[in-house]
């Protein structure tokens, strides 16, 4: 009998925008859009059809996850359709979780949004499969206190104006983990995906972290018409956390399931955070725009601790 993990679900936002429009104007491989990466971005498209294994999650259940609805906005010069944002966390003793959407997004009168998810522990077969998506990882040393560092609510960095540590006394613990998020089509093929990873050292209580490194990769199924329209990756740290934070837009100008309609998939963001107390947090705001048939795309999300 496997022990059931008690995952901390801080907030959940899965994205969905139905019938809205969006545009992407930035060129995909412009290093000017990647302020904190140290290596050249490589092509991420794939001509092979990667299907999600049809395996059962351990200790899974269907749960209603609520989030905050985000209206359409303009970010970094990109028009992003309405969205919801999910934030899921693992304590230092928890290893992994997967959340698979089982319903369309529902927007409530009180300004929240929600959807039904199957949440459980991914078996090794599923973890090995998702690792097969990561063929051309981009890795860099984490940058301390970059000017464009995203904020993490509740972090000690907002309370203690302390600086990121470059080293620390004996007793610091190394942790690492990643999030991997993707959309699948009606026959289970992954049409695009975004992976972010972070490695850091921590020493609770209320001690600044020591950042180490981060990774990033994205894929899209080019043979079915998908392309990368925009991307940005921030690999940075503050006193209370480190983050590997990606924003990506994928475009399909003739999505077969929509009989040729244009579809946009937004990952704004697809991010992972390592916190001062060893907590691993994954955050994703997924959004779709296009014809009503975009509901045929199903979002899935993995959060995995590797150290």
Secondary structure, DSSP 8 states (H G I E B T S, - for coil): -------EEEE------SS------S-TT-GGG-TT--S-----EESS--B------EEEEEEEEEEEEE--EEETTEEE--EEEEEEEE-TT--EEEEEE-S--EE-TTSEEEEEEEEEE--HHHHHHHHHT-SS-EEEE-EET-TT----TT-GGGTS-----S---TT-EEEEEEEEEEEE-TTSBEEEEEEEEEEEEE-SSS---EEEEEEEEEEEEGGGTEEEEEEEEEEEE-SSEEEEEEEEEEEETT-GGGTT--EEEEEEEEEEEEETTS-EEEEEEEEEESSGGGGG-EEEEEEEE--
